[in-house]
């Protein structure tokens, strides 16, 4: 028997295996700022809210950011407010026309 069989040489130190963490999905980008602004402005300046809502939708499609629901809500709220404004304007014109036609003239 040889001497190396009785007294084996120690193995060189091995580097520890890297520890991997649990699976983490890629971080989602935050909310699109323009969709938030469009949503807020849709209540006050409907036309601007509609325009910014459409711009935000196109940005969200390109970048994958969150906020699609806010942008859609801005567009819908803006169009509803414009439609209500048009209806109110028509009713006011009709009311003025009726009031003018029933007025008393003292010629």
C-alpha positions in Angstrom: 0.0 0.0 0.0 1.0 3.4 -0.7 1.2 6.2 1.8 -1.3 8.4 -0.1 -4.1 5.8 0.5 -3.6 6.0 4.3 -3.4 9.7 4.6 -5.4 11.4 1.8 -4.5 15.0 1.1 -7.3 17.6 2.0 -9.3 18.9 -0.9 -8.8 22.5 -1.8 -11.4 24.8 -0.4 -14.4 25.1 -2.7 -16.3 28.3 -3.2 -19.8 28.3 -1.9 -22.6 27.9 -4.3 -24.5 31.1 -5.0 -27.8 31.3 -3.2 -30.7 32.4 -5.4 -33.7 34.2 -4.0 -37.3 33.4 -4.7 -38.6 34.3 -8.1 -39.5 38.0 -8.3 -41.5 39.2 -11.3 -40.0 42.2 -13.1 -40.8 45.5 -11.4 -43.8 47.1 -13.0 -43.4 50.7 -14.1 -45.4 53.2 -12.1 -48.5 55.1 -13.1 -48.4 57.3 -16.1 -48.4 60.9 -14.8 -50.4 62.2 -17.8 -53.2 59.7 -17.1 -53.5 61.1 -13.5 -53.5 64.7 -14.8 -56.0 63.8 -17.5 -58.3 62.2 -14.9 -58.2 65.3 -12.7 -58.7 67.8 -15.5 -61.6 65.8 -17.0 -63.7 67.1 -14.1 -62.8 70.8 -14.6 -61.7 71.2 -18.2 -63.3 68.4 -20.1 -61.7 69.0 -23.5 -58.2 69.1 -22.1 -59.0 65.9 -20.1 -60.1 64.2 -23.3 -57.0 65.2 -25.2 -54.6 64.3 -22.4 -56.5 61.0 -21.9 -55.9 60.0 -25.5 -52.2 61.0 -25.3 -51.8 59.0 -22.0 -53.4 55.9 -23.6 -50.9 56.0 -26.5 -48.0 56.5 -24.0 -49.2 53.6 -21.9 -49.5 51.3 -24.9 -45.9 52.2 -25.9 -44.2 52.1 -22.4 -46.3 49.5 -20.6 -46.9 51.8 -17.6 -49.9 51.5 -15.3 -52.8 54.0 -15.5 -54.8 52.8 -18.5 -58.0 52.8 -16.4 -57.4 56.4 -15.3 -56.8 57.5 -18.9 -60.0 55.7 -20.1 -62.0 57.2 -17.3 -60.7 60.7 -18.2 -61.8 60.2 -21.8 -65.2 58.9 -20.9 -65.9 61.5 -18.2 -64.7 64.2 -20.6 -67.1 63.1 -23.4 -70.0 62.7 -21.0 -69.4 66.2 -19.6 -69.2 67.7 -23.2 -72.5 65.9 -24.1 -74.2 67.2 -20.9 -72.9 70.7 -21.7 -74.3 70.6 -25.2 -77.7 69.3 -23.9 -77.9 72.0 -21.3 -77.0 74.7 -23.9 -79.8 73.4 -26.2 -82.4 73.4 -23.4 -81.4 77.0 -22.4 -81.8 78.1 -26.0 -85.2 76.5 -26.2 -86.3 78.1 -22.9 -85.1 81.5 -24.0 -87.0 81.0 -27.3 -90.2 80.0 -25.5 -89.9 82.9 -23.1 -89.3 85.4 -25.9 -92.3 84.2 -27.9 -94.7 84.4 -25.0 -93.5 87.9 -23.9 -96.1 90.7 -23.8 -95.5 93.5 -26.2 -96.9 96.9 -25.5 -96.7 98.6 -28.9 
